[in-house]
Amino acid sequence: MKHQAFIALGSNLNNPQAQIEQALHSIANTPKIKLIKASSLYKTVPIGYDNQPDFMNAVAEIETELTPLALLHAILDIENQHGRERPFPNAPRVLDLDVLLYENFVINTPELTIPHPRMHLRGFVMLPLAEIAPKINIGNHGYADVVAAKCDNQGVSKP
């Protein structure tokens, strides 16, 4: 059975635009995943740890036969292939991939939470998501375009 899902992509090291483009290519070439569309790239000021380069962010819509947990593991493998390290929270990163939504599933486990618990607060997620799926429902927060409008003052812009 095929399921609609959305993945957030972010990078601020080693040519972030190229990292995101390569990650989209890797996602598209992962078995049981079909890349439906990707948003434009968005430039984002760092949050939490300011002493680092700006980020490039995007969101991808996919269709997958993978379970939510298998999808998480697949995108973590892609991060690892790009050399992802996690030295401390909000550290600079070569590539960061997150499962945002998986159909209308609600999952809350130590390993995976869907919908992503902070997505509705993050302009770097909501603006690209609203670009490609404005009427997707973000849990109890409403449609993506409405939620994104509340996040438009967070230092996120198209480069």
C-alpha positions in Angstrom: 0.0 0.0 0.0 1.3 3.5 -0.9 1.3 6.3 1.6 1.8 10.1 1.3 4.5 11.5 3.5 6.5 14.7 3.8 10.2 15.0 4.6 12.0 18.2 5.8 15.5 18.7 4.5 18.2 21.1 5.9 21.9 21.7 5.5 24.4 24.5 6.4 27.7 22.8 5.7 29.6 21.6 2.6 27.6 23.4 -0.1 24.1 23.2 1.4 22.3 23.6 -1.9 24.2 20.7 -3.3 23.6 18.6 -0.2 19.8 19.1 -0.5 19.8 18.4 -4.2 21.8 15.2 -3.6 19.6 14.2 -0.7 16.5 14.6 -3.0 18.2 12.4 -5.6 19.0 9.8 -2.8 15.4 9.9 -1.6 14.1 9.4 -5.2 16.4 6.4 -5.6 15.5 4.7 -2.4 13.5 1.5 -3.0 9.8 1.8 -2.2 9.9 5.7 -2.3 8.7 7.9 -5.1 9.6 11.6 -5.0 6.4 13.4 -5.9 7.6 17.0 -5.6 10.0 19.2 -3.7 9.7 22.8 -2.6 11.9 25.7 -3.5 15.0 26.2 -1.4 14.7 28.5 1.6 17.5 30.3 3.3 17.2 30.3 7.1 19.1 32.0 9.9 20.3 29.5 12.6 18.1 28.9 15.6 19.3 27.8 19.0 23.1 28.0 18.2 23.8 31.2 16.4 27.5 30.9 15.7 27.1 28.9 12.4 26.3 29.5 8.7 22.7 30.1 7.5 20.8 27.0 6.5 19.2 25.9 3.3 15.9 24.1 3.8 13.3 22.4 1.7 10.4 20.0 2.0 9.7 17.0 -0.2 6.4 15.1 -0.8 6.9 11.4 -1.3 4.8 8.4 -1.9 6.1 5.3 -0.1 5.4 1.7 0.6 7.7 1.8 3.7 6.2 1.9 7.2 6.8 5.1 9.1 9.7 3.6 11.1 11.3 2.1 8.0 11.0 5.5 6.3 12.8 7.1 9.3 15.6 4.5 9.0 15.9 5.1 5.3 16.3 8.8 5.7 18.7 8.4 8.6 20.8 6.1 6.3 20.8 9.0 3.7 22.0 11.4 6.5 24.8 9.0 7.4 25.9 8.7 3.8 26.3 12.5 3.7 28.5 12.4 6.8 25.9 13.6 9.4 27.3 14.1 12.9 25.5 15.1 16.1 28.1 16.7 18.4 25.5 18.8 20.3 21.9 20.0 19.9 21.4 22.5 17.0 25.0 22.0 15.8 25.9 22.8 12.2 25.1 19.9 9.9 25.8 18.6 6.5 22.3 17.1 6.2 19.3 16.9 8.4 16.2 14.9 7.3 13.0 14.6 9.3 9.7 12.8 8.7 7.1 15.6 9.1 3.9 13.8 8.2 2.9 10.3 7.2 -0.7 10.2 5.9 -2.9 11.1 8.9 -0.9 8.8 11.2 -0.3 9.9 14.8 2.8 8.2 16.3 4.5 9.0 19.5 7.3 6.6 20.4 10.8 7.3 21.8 12.2 6.9 18.2 9.6 8.6 16.1 6.9 11.3 16.6 4.5 12.1 13.7 3.3 14.7 13.1 6.7 16.2 13.8 6.2 17.8 17.2 7.7 21.3 16.5 7.0 21.6 12.8 4.1 24.1 13.3 6.5 26.5 15.0 9.2 26.5 12.4 9.1 28.8 9.4 11.8 26.8 7.7 9.5 23.8 7.6 6.1 25.5 7.2 6.9 27.9 4.4 8.3 25.2 2.1 5.5 22.8 3.1 2.8 25.4 2.4 4.4 26.0 -1.0 3.9 22.4 -2.1 0.9 21.3 0.0 -1.0 24.4 1.2 -4.1 22.5 2.3 -2.4 19.7 4.1 -3.7 19.5 7.7 -1.1 19.9 10.4 -2.8 18.0 13.2 -4.7 20.4 15.5 -2.9 23.4 14.1 -4.9 23.8 10.8 -3.8 23.9 7.2 -0.2 24.4 6.2 -0.8 27.8 4.5 -2.5 29.2 7.6 0.2 27.9 10.0 3.0 29.1 7.6 1.5 32.6 7.7 2.1 32.7 11.4 5.8 31.8 10.9 6.8 34.4 8.2 8.9 36.5 10.5 11.5 34.0 11.4 14.4 34.9 9.1 13.3 32.5 6.3 13.5 33.7 2.7 14.1 32.4 -0.8 17.7 32.9 -1.7 
